Amino acid sequence: MHSARVLTTVFALTVLLSVWAGITAVAGSFAFPGPVTVAVAARDIVLEGGFSSAVATTLSRVLLSFALGFGIAMAAGLLMGRSVSGERFLEPFIIIGLSTPAVAVTVLMLMILGMNTTAAVATIVFVITPLMVQTIWQGTKAVDAELLEMARVFDVPMTTQIREVFLPQITPHLFAAVRVGLGAAWKVVVIAEFFALGSGVGARINEAFELFALADVMAWTITFVALMAVIEFVLLKPLERWVFRWRHSPQRQQGQPGI
């Protein structure tokens, strides 16, 4: 199973690089730099002194914003999923948040709060929180109410209900919310840094843009995507496998309740 996954990933990347090289051959390396040119630019970027500082700055903004947004989303999503009144009250705010363009939010926050990290964090929280709330909200509504009712009828302790009935059903939605939130946070922070902040990956992309160094813009983008891939495959996926290890337990495979 693991070998098949690796082979599929390698094949997908090979197809992507082939298409990329084909576009470069047709359009020309000046109009659309090829994989080798961008790889050389990425190597130079990684080896230069400012790379780690730019990545650390952007990453710190993303993690702080995500922590704030996820905390708000958990509270709002659980409330909306378990309370009709809470759902009716908060739904208009979620719709407004989902409908407002990220660029408009960025500009407004920068104009109101100034060209600083506070504005960037506020922008990210405003954009990613409704996305995560929507996922957690729908996941909470999908929890099997009959199982919860059965647990209450048999006087199962509340902590056991949460641990054994509620959390196993909502946890997949929490992981989905994490991925949605982090993915959106990466995009928004780069926009904020590009527009106004003098530090971070977005600022470096802006520098390359002003010099019309297309290969450098693509190189910074790829290194950032690679960082996201590392977080996904080194942190999130192993954690997800550990949390859902009960699905592959011998008792589960034999049709018996897992531990």
Secondary structure, DSSP 8 states (H G I E B T S, - for coil): -HHHHHHHHHHHHHHHHHHHHHHHHHH-TTTS--HHHHHHHHHHHHHSTTHHHHHHHHHHHHHHHHHHHHHHHHHHHHHHHH-HHHHHHHHHHHHHHHHS-HHHHHHHHHHHH-SSHHHHHHHHHHHHHHHHHHHHHHHHHTS-HHHHHHHHHTT--HHHHIIIIIHHHHHHHHHHHHHHHHHHHHHHHHHHHHHT-SSSHHHHHHHHHHTT-HHHHHHHHHHHHHHHHHIIIIIIHHHHHHHTGGGGSHHHHTTS---
